[in-house]
Amino acid sequence: GGRMLYCTCSVFRAEGDIQIQTFVERNTDAALLPSPGHLLPRSAGIDAAVPDNGDGDHDGFFYALLEKRAP
């Protein structure tokens, strides 16, 4: 068991939600959890990316909370 918080400051989907989607598909004992509320409250799912606020004054950011479950 255990939990892992995956974070990246990339603006590329291939380094964020696509990485997580692929990881969960290849590791059937991994589950995507709701993200921790101290970052930004989000529901479970690939929509865990922090949305762009449109000001263009920052890099991208993505995070996803994963948990290893018993097989």
Buried (B, 14 or more C-beta within 10 A) or exposed (E): EEEEEBEBEBEEBEEBBEBBBEBBEEEEEBBBBEBEEEBEEBEEBBEBBBEEEEEEEEEBBBBBBBEEEEE
